[in-house]
Amino acid sequence: MRFDMTDLRLFLHVVEAESITQGCERAGMALASASARIRGMEEMSGVPLLERGARGVRSTQAGDALAHHARIVLGQMEQMRGDLQLYAKGLRGQIRLLSGRAAMAHLPEALQRFLVDHPTIDLDLEERQSPDVVAAVAGGLADLGIAADTTDTGSLETRPFKTDRLVLITARDHPLSGRESVAFRNVLDEPFVGLPADSALQGHLATHAAREGRQFKLRIRLDSFEDICAMVASGIGLAIVPDVYATRHQGVLSLGVVSLSDTWALRHLLVCSRNFAALPVHARKLADYLAAG
């Protein structure tokens, strides 16, 4: 039974995406070539590795076993490559980093400095919901992740990255605009602009509203903080967003920014890994860089 590195990477992409089509796109392969490789892997192993259905594919028990070993093999190969390259000219490698939405606003400056300091290291950055970030890192599908501490990180190792404060934003002429702070429970009668229902932040806010025995009056859901800020500035409703986004758009859109007095409004963003010490050397460098602020 002979699987090469391309086979293993392709199989993990397919398992993660639950789709051969999306998996081959992530692997940078043509669909026909990827399908042939998957069939060849199943023929060599003598058992089905994927269950195919109308909505995609799922790994069988044998496929789960293969995915587990593939993550170990690919991780060890990356670590070996990184460690050996310490002896070559420059440090080369590629890092896969997944980030929750709140952390994405903090990343450009930090990553720009890292990439300038390490010109031979490439970065594959993807935005996901914090629970999905944790699941992917735990499953070996990414080297590092950044998630809010409101998400259970399970057995992952974590290091602090940034502090993230949630604030209330209003139109500039709204009665609350001049307030220094307000409690969450005191604004729940207002109409809100929010994120999609599957957003980790929206779920976080809905949980705290439920604890007050209340519900959000959501007039509209939008998928970006920039669009949310623009909608709030036009007077459609209030919104709760990370302060980094509120500050970024406050002057341009004439927003009012009000602190939330609730203790849960202060969140901590965490760098996550299955095992920092076992990361390839270039990924360890990025983890140290992010944790150093």
PAZAPA-4460 file (N, C-alpha, C; in steps of 0.05 Angstrom, whole numbers, plus 32768, in hexadecimal, padded with zeros to 4 digits):
% residues 293
    n_x    n_y    n_z   ca_x   ca_y   ca_z    c_x    c_y    c_z   seq   type   mol
   8011   7FE8   8000   8000   8000   8000   8012   8019   8000     1      M     A
   8010   8029   7FEB   8022   8040   7FE8   8011   8059   7FE3     2      R     A
   8010   806A   7FF7   8004   8085   7FF4   801A   8099   7FF5     3      F     A
   801A   80AC   7FE2   802E   80C1   7FE3   8023   80DA   7FF2     4      D     A
   8034   80EE   7FF6   802C   8106   8005   8014   8114   7FF7     5      M     A
   8014   8114   7FDD   7FFE   8121   7FCF   7FE3   8113   7FD4     6      T     A
   7FE4   80F8   7FD5   7FCC   80E9   7FDC   7FC1   80F1   7FF7     7      D     A
   7FD3   80F1   800B   7FCB   80F7   8026   7FC0   8113   8029     8      L     A
   7FCE   8126   801D   7FC4   8142   801F   7FA8   8144   8011     9      R     A
   7FA5   8139   7FFA   7F8C   8139   7FEC   7F76   812D   7FFD    10      L     A
   7F7B   8116   8009   7F67   8108   8019   7F5E   8119   8031    11      F     A
   7F71   8126   803E   7F6A   8137   8054   7F59   814F   804C    12      L     A
   7F60   815B   8035   7F50   8171   802A   7F33   8168   8024    13      H     A
   7F30   8150   8019   7F16   8146   8012   7F06   8140   802B    14      V     A
   7F12   8134   803F   7F05   812E   8058   7EFC   8148   8066    15      V     A
   7F0E   815C   8066   7F07   8175   8073   7EF0   8183   8065    16      E     A
   7EF1   8184   804B   7EDC   8192   803B   7EC2   8182   8038    17      A     A
   7EC4   8167   803E   7EAE   8155   803A   7EA4   8156   801C    18      E     A
   7EB8   815A   800B   7EB1   815D   7FEE   7ECB   8157   7FDE    19      S     A
   7EC9   8145   7FCB   7EE0   8140   7FBA   7EE6   8159   7FA8    20      I     A
   7ED1   8166   7F9F   7ED5   817E   7F8E   7EE4   8194   7F9D    21      T     A
   7EDA   819A   7FB5   7EE7   81AF   7FC5   7F02   81A6   7FCF    22      Q     A
   7F05   818D   7FD5   7F1F   8183   7FDF   7F34   8185   7FCA    23      G     A
   7F2D   817E   7FB1   7F41   8180   7F9B   7F48   819D   7F95    24      C     A
   7F35   81B0   7F99   7F3B   81CC   7F95   7F4F   81D6   7FAA    25      E     A
   7F4B   81CD   7FC3   7F5D   81D5   7FD8   7F79   81C9   7FD4    26      R     A
   7F79   81B1   7FC8   7F93   81A4   7FC2   7FA0   81AE   7FA8    27      A     A
   7F91   81BE   7F99   7F9C   81C8   7F80   7F9E   81B3   7F6A    28      G     A
   7F8A   81A1   7F6A   7F8A   818B   7F56   7F71   818C   7F45    29      M     A
   7F73   8181   7F2E   7F5B   817D   7F1D   7F49   8168   7F29    30      A     A
   7F2F   816B   7F25   7F1C   8158   7F30   7F20   813C   7F27    31      L     A
   7F25   8138   7F0D   7F29   811D   7F02   7F42   8110   7F0F    32      A     A
   7F57   811F   7F12   7F70   8114   7F1E   7F6B   810D   7F3B    33      S     A
   7F5D   811F   7F49   7F58   811A   7F66   7F46   8102   7F6A    34      A     A
   7F31   80FF   7F59   7F1F   80E8   7F5B   7F2E   80CE   7F56    35      S     A
   7F40   80CF   7F42   7F50   80B7   7F3C   7F62   80B0   7F53    36      A     A
   7F6E   80C4   7F60   7F7F   80BE   7F77   7F6F   80B2   7F8E    37      R     A
   7F58   80BD   7F93   7F47   80B2   7FA9   7F3F   8095   7FA3    38      I     A
   7F37   8090   7F8A   7F30   8074   7F83   7F48   8061   7F86    39      R     A
   7F60   806B   7F7E   7F78   805B   7F80   7F7F   8055   7F9D    40      G     A
   7F7A   8068   7FAF   7F80   8064   7FCB   7F6D   804F   7FD6    41      M     A
   7F54   804F   7FCE   7F40   803B   7FD7   7F47   8020   7FCC    42      E     A
   7F50   801F   7FB3   7F58   8005   7FA8   7F70   7FF9   7FB6    43      E     A
   7F83   800A   7FBC   7F9B   8000   7FCA   7F95   7FF8   7FE6    44      M     A
   7F84   8006   7FF4   7F7D   7FFF   8010   7F6A   7FE8   8012    45      S     A
   7F5A   7FE3   7FFC   7F48   7FCD   7FFC   7F2E   7FD2   800B    46      G     A
   7F29   7FEB   8014   7F10   7FF2   8022   7F08   800D   8019    47      V     A
   7EED   8013   801A   7EE4   802F   8014   7EEF   8042   8029    48      P     A
   7EF9   8059   801F   7F03   806E   8031   7EEF   8084   8035    49      L     A
   7EDD   8087   8021   7EC9   809D   8022   7EAD   8091   801C    50      L     A
   7E9A   809D   802A   7E7D   8097   8024   7E73   80AE   8013    51      E     A
   7E6A   80A8   7FFB   7E62   80BC   7FE8   7E43   80C0   7FE9    52      R     A
   7E3B   80D9   7FEB   7E1E   80DE   7FEC   7E17   80F6   7FDB    53      G     A
   7DFD   80FD   7FDA   7DF5   8113   7FC9   7E00   812E   7FD2    54      A     A
   7E06   8130   7FEC   7E0F   8149   7FF7   7E2D   814A   7FFB    55      R     A
   7E3B   8136   7FF2   7E58   8136   7FF6   7E62   811B   7FFF    56      G     A
   7E79   811B   800C   7E85   8102   8016   7E8C   8103   8033    57      V     A
   7E8D   80EC   8040   7E96   80EA   805C   7EA9   80D3   805D    58      R     A
   7EBC   80D5   806F   7ECF   80BF   8072   7EC3   80A8   8081    59      S     A
   7ECA   8090   8078   7EC2   8077   8085   7ED4   8073   809E    60      T     A
   7ED0   805E   80AD   7EE2   8058   80C3   7EFE   8054   80BA    61      Q     A
   7F01   8047   80A3   7F1C   8043   8097   7F27   805E   808F    62      A     A
   7F16   806F   8084   7F1E   808A   807C   7F27   809B   8093    63      G     A
   7F19   8098   80AA   7F20   80A6   80C2   7F3C   809D   80CB    64      D     A
   7F41   8083   80CA   7F5C   8079   80D1   7F71   8084   80BF    65      A     A
   7F6C   8084   80A5   7F7F   808F   8092   7F84   80AD   8097    66      L     A
   7F6F   80BC   809C   7F72   80D9   80A1   7F83   80DD   80BA    67      A     A
   7F7F   80CD   80CF   7F8E   80D0   80E7   7FAC   80CC   80E2    68      H     A
   7FB3   80B7   80D4   7FCF   80B1   80CE   7FDA   80C5   80BA    69      H     A
   7FCA   80CF   80A7   7FD3   80E3   8094   7FDB   80FC   80A2    70      A     A
   7FCC   8104   80B6   7FD3   811D   80C5   7FED   811A   80D3    71      R     A
   7FF1   8102   80DF   800B   80FD   80ED   8022   80FD   80DA    72      I     A
   801F   80EF   80C3   8035   80ED   80AF   803B   8109   80A4    73      V     A
   8027   8118   809C   802C   8132   8090   8037   8146   80A4    74      L     A
   802E   8144   80BD   8039   8155   80D1   8056   814F   80D7    75      G     A
   805D   8136   80D7   8079   812E   80DC   808A   8136   80C4    76      Q     A
   8080   8134   80AC   808F   813C   8094   8094   815A   8095    77      M     A
   807F   816A   809C   8083   8187   809E   8098   818E   80B3    78      E     A
   8096   8181   80CA   80A9   8187   80E0   80C5   817F   80D7    79      Q     A
   80C9   8168   80CA   80E3   8160   80C0   80EE   8175   80AC    80      M     A
   80DC   817D   8099   80E5   8190   8085   80ED   81AA   8092    81      R     A
   80DD   81B4   80A5   80E4   81CD   80B2   80FE   81CB   80C1    82      G     A
   8102   81B5   80D0   811A   81B2   80E0   8133   81B0   80CE    83      D     A
   8131   81A1   80B8   8148   819F   80A6   814F   81B9   8099    84      L     A
   813A   81C9   8093   813F   81E2   8086   814D   81F7   8098    85      Q     A
   814E   81F1   80B2   815D   8202   80C3   817B   8202   80BB    86      L     A
   8183   81EC   80AE   819F   81EA   80A6   81A4   81F4   808A    87      Y     A
   818E   81FB   807C   8191   8207   8061   8191   8225   8063    88      A     A
   8193   8232   804D   8193   824F   804C   8176   8258   804E    89      K     A
   8170   8265   8064   8155   826E   8068   8142   8258   8072    90      G     A
   812C   8260   807E   8118   824D   8089   8101   824D   8076    91      L     A
   80FA   8235   806A   80E5   8233   8056   80CE   8222   8061    92      R     A
   80B7   8228   8059   80A0   8218   8061   8086   8226   805C    93      G     A
   8070   8217   805F   8055   8222   805C   8045   821C   8075    94      Q     A
   8036   822F   807F   8026   822C   8097   8009   8230   8091    95      I     A
   7FF8   821F   809B   7FDB   8222   8098   7FD0   822D   80B2    96      R     A
   7FC5   8245   80B1   7FBA   8253   80C8   7F9C   8259   80C4    97      L     A
   7F8C   8250   80D7   7F6F   8256   80D6   7F69   826A   80EC    98      L     A
   7F57   827D   80E6   7F51   8292   80F9   7F34   8298   80FB    99      S     A
   7F2A   829D   8113   7F0F   82A7   8117   7F0D   82C4   810D   100      G     A
   7EF5   82CD   8109   7EF0   82E7   80FC   7EFB   82FE   810E   101      R     A
   7EF8   82FC   8128   7F01   8312   8139   7F1F   8316   8137   102      A     A
   7F2E   82FF   8135   7F4B   8301   8134   7F55   830B   8119   103      A     A
   7F45   8308   8104   7F4E   8310   80E9   7F56   832E   80E8   104      M     A
   7F48   833E   80F7   7F4E   835B   80F7   7F69   8361   8103   105      A     A
   7F73   8350   8115   7F8D   8354   8122   7FA4   8348   8112   106      H     A
   7F9E   8337   80FF   7FB3   8327   80F2   7FC4   8335   80DD   107      L     A
   7FB9   8347   80CC   7FC9   8352   80B7   7FE3   835E   80BF   108      P     A
   7FE3   836E   80D4   7FFB   837B   80DD   800F   8367   80E8   109      E     A
   8006   8354   80F8   8018   8340   8103   8024   832E   80EE   110      A     A
   8013   8325   80DB   801C   8313   80C6   802E   8322   80B2   111      L     A
   8029   833B   80AD   803A   834A   809B   8057   834B   80A6   112      Q     A
   8059   8350   80C0   8074   8351   80CD   8081   8336   80CB   113      R     A
   8072   8320   80D1   807D   8305   80D0   8087   82FE   80B5   114      F     A
   8077   8303   80A0   807E   82FC   8085   8095   830C   807A   115      L     A
   8097   8325   8083   80AE   8335   807B   80C8   832A   8088   116      V     A
   80C6   8322   80A1   80DD   8318   80AF   80E4   82FC   80A6   117      D     A
   80D1   82ED   809A   80D6   82D2   8091   80CD   82CF   8073   118      H     A
   80DC   82D9   8061   80D3   82DA   8045   80D1   82BF   8037   119      P     A
   80DB   82AA   8043   80D9   8290   8036   80C4   827E   8043   120      T     A
   80B4   828A   8054   809D   827B   8060   8083   8285   8054   121      I     A
   8073   8273   804A   8059   827A   803E   8042   8273   8052   122      D     A
   802C   8281   804F   8016   827E   8062   7FFC   827A   8053   123      L     A
   7FED   8265   805C   7FD2   8260   8052   7FBF   8267   8068   124      D     A
   7FB2   827E   8066   7FA0   8289   807A   7F83   8287   8071   125      L     A
   7F72   827C   8083   7F56   8279   807D   7F45   8281   8095   126      E     A
   7F30   8290   808F   7F1D   8298   80A5   7F08   8283   80A9   127      E     A
   7F03   827B   80C2   7EEE   8269   80C9   7EE2   8271   80E4   128      R     A
   7ECB   8265   80EA   7EC0   826A   8105   7ED2   825D   811A   129      Q     A
   7ED3   8268   8132   7EE5   825E   8147   7EE1   8240   814C   130      S     A
   7EC8   8236   814E   7EC6   8219   8153   7ED2   8208   813C   131      P     A
   7ECF   8212   8123   7EDB   8204   810C   7EF9   8206   810D   132      D     A
   7F04   821C   8116   7F21   821F   8119   7F2B   8209   812C   133      V     A
   7F1F   8207   8143   7F27   81F4   8157   7F25   81D7   814D   134      V     A
   7F0F   81D1   813F   7F0B   81B6   8135   7F20   81AF   8120   135      A     A
   7F27   81C2   810E   7F3A   81BD   80F9   7F56   81BA   8104   136      A     A
   7F5E   81CA   8118   7F79   81C7   8124   7F7A   81AD   8133   137      V     A
   7F65   81A7   8142   7F65   818D   8151   7F67   8175   813E   138      A     A
   7F5B   8178   8126   7F5C   8162   8113   7F75   8162   8102   139      G     A
   7F88   8174   8107   7FA1   8174   80F8   7F9F   8180   80DD   140      G     A
   7F89   818F   80D7   7F85   819B   80BD   7F91   81B7   80BB   141      L     A
   7F9D   81C1   80D0   7FAB   81DB   80D0   7FC1   81DA   80E4   142      A     A
   7FD6   81E9   80DF   7FEC   81EB   80F3   7FE4   81FA   810C   143      D     A
   7FD7   8211   8107   7FD0   8223   811C   7FB4   822F   8118   144      L     A
   7FA7   8237   812E   7F8E   8244   812C   7F8C   825B   8140   145      G     A
   7F7A   826E   813B   7F75   8283   814E   7F57   8284   8153   146      I     A
   7F50   8281   816C   7F33   827F   8173   7F2E   8290   818C   147      A     A
   7F16   8298   8190   7F0E   82A6   81A8   7F0B   8293   81BF   148      A     A
   7F11   829D   81D8   7F0F   828B   81EF   7EF3   8284   81F7   149      D     A
   7EDF   828F   81E8   7EC3   8287   81ED   7EBE   826B   81E0   150      T     A
   7ED1   8261   81D0   7ECF   8247   81C4   7EDF   8233   81D4   151      T     A
   7ED4   821C   81D9   7EE2   8207   81E8   7EF9   81FC   81D6   152      D     A
   7F12   81FF   81E0   7F29   81F6   81D0   7F31   81DA   81D6   153      T     A
   7F22   81CC   81E8   7F27   81B0   81EE   7F44   81AA   81F6   154      G     A
   7F50   8197   81E9   7F6B   818F   81F1   7F81   819F   81E3   155      S     A
   7F7A   81B2   81D2   7F8E   81C2   81C4   7F9F   81D3   81D8   156      L     A
   7FB8   81D6   81D1   7FC9   81E9   81E0   7FC3   8205   81D6   157      E     A
   7FC3   8219   81E8   7FBD   8234   81E0   7FD1   8248   81EB   158      T     A
   7FD4   825E   81DD   7FE4   8275   81E6   7FD4   828E   81E1   159      R     A
   7FD7   82A3   81F1   7FC8   82BC   81EC   7FD1   82CA   81D3   160      P     A
   7FBE   82D5   81C4   7FC5   82E5   81AC   7FBD   8302   81B0   161      F     A
   7FA4   8308   81B2   7F9B   8324   81B6   7F83   8324   81C9   162      K     A
   7F7D   833C   81D4   7F64   8340   81E3   7F51   834E   81D0   163      T     A
   7F38   8344   81D0   7F24   834E   81BE   7F0C   8357   81CF   164      D     A
   7F04   8371   81CC   7EEE   837B   81DB   7ED6   8380   81C9   165      R     A
   7EBF   8376   81D1   7EA6   837B   81C2   7E9A   8396   81CA   166      L     A
   7E91   83A6   81B7   7E85   83C0   81BD   7E6B   83C2   81AE   167      V     A
   7E5A   83D5   81B7   7E41   83DB   81AA   7E46   83F2   8196   168      L     A
   7E3C   83EF   817E   7E3E   8406   816B   7E22   8410   8164   169      I     A
   7E20   842A   8160   7E06   8437   815A   7E0B   844B   8143   170      T     A
   7DF5   8454   8138   7DF6   846C   8127   7DFE   8483   8138   171      A     A
   7E0B   8497   812C   7E16   84AE   813C   7DFF   84BD   8149   172      R     A
   7DE7   84BE   813E   7DD1   84CE   8149   7DBF   84BD   815C   173      D     A
   7DC7   84A4   8161   7DB7   8493   8173   7DBA   849C   8190   174      H     A
   7DA5   849B   81A0   7DA6   84A4   81BC   7DBC   8496   81CC   175      P     A
   7DC3   847E   81C6   7DD8   8470   81D5   7DF5   8479   81CC   176      L     A
   7DF7   8487   81B7   7E11   848D   81AB   7E24   849C   81BE   177      S     A
   7E19   84AC   81CF   7E2A   84BC   81E2   7E30   84AE   81FC   178      G     A
   7E25   8496   8200   7E2A   8487   8219   7E47   847D   821A   179      R     A
   7E52   847C   8232   7E6D   8470   8235   7E6C   8452   8236   180      E     A
   7E57   8447   8243   7E54   842A   8244   7E37   8423   8248   181      S     A
   7E30   840A   8242   7E15   8401   8245   7E15   83E3   824A   182      V     A
   7E02   83D9   8259   7E00   83BC   825E   7DF0   83AF   8247   183      A     A
   7DF8   8398   8240   7DEC   8389   8229   7DCD   8387   822D   184      F     A
   7DC5   8381   8245   7DA8   837C   824A   7D98   8395   8245   185      R     A
   7DA4   83AD   8247   7D95   83C6   8244   7D92   83CE   8227   186      N     A
   7D9D   83BF   8214   7D99   83C7   81F8   7D8A   83B2   81E8   187      V     A
   7D81   839D   81F5   7D74   8387   81E7   7D59   838D   81DB   188      L     A
   7D4D   83A4   81E2   7D34   83AC   81D6   7D39   83BA   81BB   189      D     A
   7D52   83C1   81B5   7D59   83CE   819C   7D5B   83BB   8185   190      E     A
   7D56   83C4   816D   7D5B   83B3   8155   7D79   83B0   8150   191      P     A
   7D82   8399   8147   7D9E   8394   8143   7DA5   838C   8126   192      F     A
   7DBD   8391   811F   7DC9   8386   8107   7DDD   8371   8110   193      V     A
   7DDC   8359   8104   7DEC   8343   810E   7DFA   8334   80F8   194      G     A
   7E09   8320   8101   7E17   830D   80F0   7E05   82F5   80E9   195      L     A
   7E0D   82E4   80D6   7DFD   82CC   80D0   7DF9   82BB   80E9   196      P     A
   7DE4   82AB   80E9   7DDD   829B   8100   7DF3   8287   8108   197      A     A
   7E04   827E   80F5   7E18   826A   80FC   7E32   8277   8105   198      D     A
   7E32   8292   8108   7E4A   82A0   8112   7E4E   829A   812F   199      S     A
   7E68   8296   8136   7E6E   8290   8153   7E67   82A8   8164   200      A     A
   7E6D   82C1   815A   7E67   82D9   816A   7E48   82DC   816D   201      L     A
   7E39   82D7   8158   7E1C   82DA   815A   7E11   82C6   816E   202      Q     A
   7E1C   82AE   816D   7E13   829A   8181   7E1A   82A2   819D   203      G     A
   7E32   82AE   81A0   7E3B   82B8   81BB   7E27   82CD   81C5   204      H     A
   7E1F   82DF   81B4   7E0D   82F5   81BD   7DF1   82E9   81C2   205      L     A
   7DE8   82D7   81B1   7DCE   82CB   81B5   7DCC   82BC   81D0   206      A     A
   7DE2   82AF   81D8   7DE3   82A1   81F2   7DE0   82B5   8209   207      T     A
   7DED   82CB   8207   7DEB   82DF   821D   7DD0   82ED   821D   208      H     A
   7DC4   82F0   8206   7DA9   82FB   8204   7D95   82E8   8211   209      A     A
   7D99   82CE   820C   7D87   82B9   8217   7D8A   82B9   8236   210      A     A
   7DA2   82BD   8240   7DA6   82BE   825D   7D97   82D5   826A   211      R     A
   7D91   82EA   825A   7D81   8300   8264   7D63   82FC   825F   212      E     A
   7D5D   82E4   8254   7D41   82DE   824D   7D37   82EE   8236   213      G     A
   7D49   82F6   8224   7D41   8307   820D   7D4C   82FB   81F3   214      R     A
   7D43   8308   81DD   7D4D   8301   81C3   7D55   831A   81B4   215      Q     A
   7D68   8317   81A1   7D6F   832D   8190   7D58   8333   817D   216      F     A
   7D55   834D   8178   7D43   8355   8162   7D55   835B   814A   217      K     A
   7D5B   8346   813B   7D6E   8348   8125   7D5E   8351   810C   218      L     A
   7D65   8369   8101   7D58   8372   80E9   7D65   8368   80D0   219      R     A
   7D7F   8363   80D2   7D8E   8359   80BA   7DA7   834C   80C4   220      I     A
   7DAF   8337   80B5   7DC9   8329   80BA   7DDB   832F   80A3   221      R     A
   7DF4   8335   80A9   7E08   833A   8094   7E21   832A   809B   222      L     A
   7E31   8325   8086   7E48   8313   808A   7E62   8321   808F   223      D     A
   7E63   833C   8090   7E7C   834A   8095   7E78   8361   80A8   224      S     A
   7E8C   8366   80B9   7E8A   837C   80CC   7E89   8397   80BE   225      F     A
   7E96   8399   80A8   7E95   83B2   8099   7E78   83B9   8090   226      E     A
   7E6A   83A5   8086   7E4E   83A9   807E   7E3C   83AE   8096   227      D     A
   7E42   83A1   80AC   7E32   83A5   80C4   7E36   83C2   80CE   228      I     A
   7E4E   83CC   80CE   7E53   83E7   80D7   7E45   83FB   80C5   229      C     A
   7E45   83F6   80AA   7E38   8408   8098   7E1A   8409   809D   230      A     A
   7E0E   83F1   80A2   7DF1   83EF   80A7   7DEA   83FE   80C1   231      M     A
   7DFA   83FA   80D5   7DF5   8408   80EF   7DF7   8426   80EB   232      V     A
   7E0B   8430   80DC   7E0E   844D   80D8   7DF6   8459   80CA   233      A     A
   7DE8   8448   80BA   7DD0   8453   80AC   7DB7   8453   80BD   234      S     A
   7DBA   8449   80D6   7DA3   844A   80E9   7D91   8432   80E9   235      G     A
   7D99   841C   80DD   7D89   8404   80DB   7D86   83F7   80F7   236      I     A
   7D9B   83F7   8106   7D9A   83EB   8121   7DB6   83ED   812E   237      G     A
   7DB8   83E0   8145   7DD1   83DF   8154   7DE0   83C5   814D   238      L     A
   7DF9   83C4   8155   7E08   83AB   8151   7E1E   83A9   8166   239      A     A
   7E26   8390   816B   7E3C   838B   817E   7E53   837E   816D   240      I     A
   7E6A   838C   816D   7E80   8383   815D   7E9A   8385   816D   241      V     A
   7EAF   8378   8164   7EC9   837C   8171   7ED2   8399   816E   242      P     A
   7EDF   83A4   8183   7EE6   83C1   8183   7EF9   83C8   816D   243      D     A
   7F0A   83B4   8163   7F1C   83BB   814E   7F0E   83C2   8134   244      V     A
   7EF7   83B6   812F   7EE7   83BD   8117   7ED8   83D7   811C   245      Y     A
   7ECE   83DB   8134   7EC0   83F4   813A   7ED2   840C   8137   246      A     A
   7EEB   840A   8141   7EFE   841F   8140   7F06   8425   8123   247      T     A
   7F09   840F   8113   7F11   8412   80F7   7EFD   8422   80E7   248      R     A
   7EE2   841E   80ED   7ECE   842B   80DC   7EC0   8442   80EA   249      H     A
   7EC7   8449   8102   7EB9   845D   8111   7EBA   8478   8104   250      Q     A
   7ED1   8481   80FC   7ED3   849C   80F0   7EC7   849E   80D4   251      G     A
   7ECC   8489   80C4   7EC2   8489   80A8   7EA4   8488   80A7   252      V     A
   7E97   8478   80B9   7E7B   8474   80B7   7E6B   8483   80CC   253      L     A
   7E78   8494   80DC   7E6A   84A3   80F1   7E5B   8492   8104   254      S     A
   7E69   847F   8110   7E5C   846C   8123   7E60   8476   8140   255      L     A
   7E4D   846F   8151   7E51   8472   816D   7E5B   8457   8178   256      G     A
   7E6F   8458   818A   7E7A   8440   8195   7E77   8441   81B4   257      V     A
   7E69   842D   81BF   7E62   842D   81DB   7E6D   8413   81E7   258      V     A
   7E7C   8415   81FE   7E86   83FD   820B   7E70   83ED   8218   259      S     A
   7E73   83D3   8217   7E61   83C1   8226   7E6C   83BC   8242   260      L     A
   7E5B   83BF   8256   7E64   83BC   8271   7E65   839F   827A   261      S     A
   7E5B   838C   8269   7E5B   8370   8270   7E77   8364   826F   262      D     A
   7E7D   8354   8283   7E98   8348   8284   7E9E   8336   826C   263      T     A
   7E8A   8329   8261   7E8E   8317   824B   7E95   8325   8231   264      W     A
   7E92   8340   8231   7E99   834F   8219   7EB7   8350   8213   265      A     A
   7EC7   8349   8227   7EE4   8347   8224   7EEB   832A   821E   266      L     A
   7EF6   8325   8206   7EFD   830A   81FD   7F1B   8309   81F9   267      R     A
   7F25   82F1   81FB   7F42   82EC   81F6   7F44   82DA   81DD   268      H     A
   7F55   82E2   81CB   7F5A   82D3   81B3   7F73   82C1   81B8   269      L     A
   7F71   82A8   81B0   7F86   8295   81B7   7F92   8288   819E   270      L     A
   7FAC   8285   819D   7FB9   8275   8189   7FB8   8258   8192   271      V     A
   7FAF   8246   8180   7FAA   822A   8187   7FBB   8217   8177   272      C     A
   7FC4   8202   8183   7FD3   81ED   8175   7FCE   81D2   8183   273      S     A
   7FD0   81BD   8175   7FCF   81A2   8182   7FE7   819F   8195   274      R     A
   7FFE   81A8   818C   8016   81A6   819C   802B   81BA   8191   275      N     A
   802F   81D0   819F   8041   81E4   8194   805D   81D9   8190   276      F     A
   8066   81C9   81A3   8081   81BE   81A1   8085   81AC   8189   277      A     A
   8070   819F   8180   8072   818C   816A   806D   8199   814E   278      A     A
   8068   81B3   814E   8064   81C1   8134   807E   81C2   8124   279      L     A
   807C   81C3   8109   8094   81C8   80F9   80A0   81E3   8102   280      P     A
   80B9   81E6   80FF   80C7   81FD   810A   80BC   8217   8100   281      V     A
   80B4   8219   80E7   80AA   8232   80DD   808F   8239   80E9   282      H     A
   807E   8224   80EF   8065   8229   80FC   8069   8231   8119   283      A     A
   807D   8225   8126   8084   822D   8142   808C   824A   8143   284      R     A
   809B   8253   812F   80A3   826F   812E   808B   8282   812C   285      K     A
   8077   827A   811B   805F   828B   8119   804F   828B   8133   286      L     A
   804D   8274   8140   803F   8272   8159   804C   8284   816E   287      A     A
   8067   8284   816F   8075   8295   8182   8071   82B3   817B   288      D     A
   8070   82B9   8161   806D   82D4   8157   8051   82DF   8160   289      Y     A
   803D   82CF   815B   8021   82D7   8162   801E   82DA   8180   290      L     A
   8028   82C7   818F   8025   82C8   81AC   8034   82DF   81B8   291      A     A
   8049   82E8   81AA   8059   82FF   81B5   804B   831A   81B0   292      A     A
   8035   8319   81A1   8025   8332   819E   802E   8342   8186   293      G     A
***
